[in-house]
Amino acid sequence: MPQQQILLGAGGKISYQVAVSTTYVNEGSTVTTTVTTTNVPDGTTVYWSVDGSVTSADFSSGQMTGSANIYSNTSVISHTLSADLTTEGTESYAMKLYEDSGRTILLDTSATVTVADSSIAPSMNMSGLEHWWEFNEDSYVEHDASTTGHINFQE
């Protein structure tokens, strides 16, 4: 008889909870996911996956899927978000915990983690700036906020 059935037959209720260390993180930071269980035998394997708009390239450490063993009713999984200098906008993900390796029997889902993109290119205020384009040492193009542009030729 499987251990789970023995525990349930003896009145022990089994439960699984998945919690993330933060729900808002900047690229370059680490998110820790803690799996907490009740009445789950030591050595029990559970399976997890990352679900959301992030991809494997968004992690500098950690995978998109994996397994964890439960000891003393807990297991910890870590993911570090890559500070990749690629402008992607805000992304998000949740950790999903499964009973089976095929990931068909869902046990719990974490809160959503929002990943702030730290590589968004800054915008430049072009108002009132003067621009110069030098073609050679005798001419240049000048443009500022009060003109529509003109070409000056110098001898």
Secondary structure, DSSP 8 states (H G I E B T S, - for coil): --HHHHHHHTT---EEEEEES-SEEETT-EEEEEEEEES--TTEEEEEEEEES--GGGEEE--SEEEEEEBTTEEEEEEEE---------EEEEEEEESSTTS-SEEEE---EEEE-TT-------TT--EEEEEETTEEEEE-TT-S-EEEE--
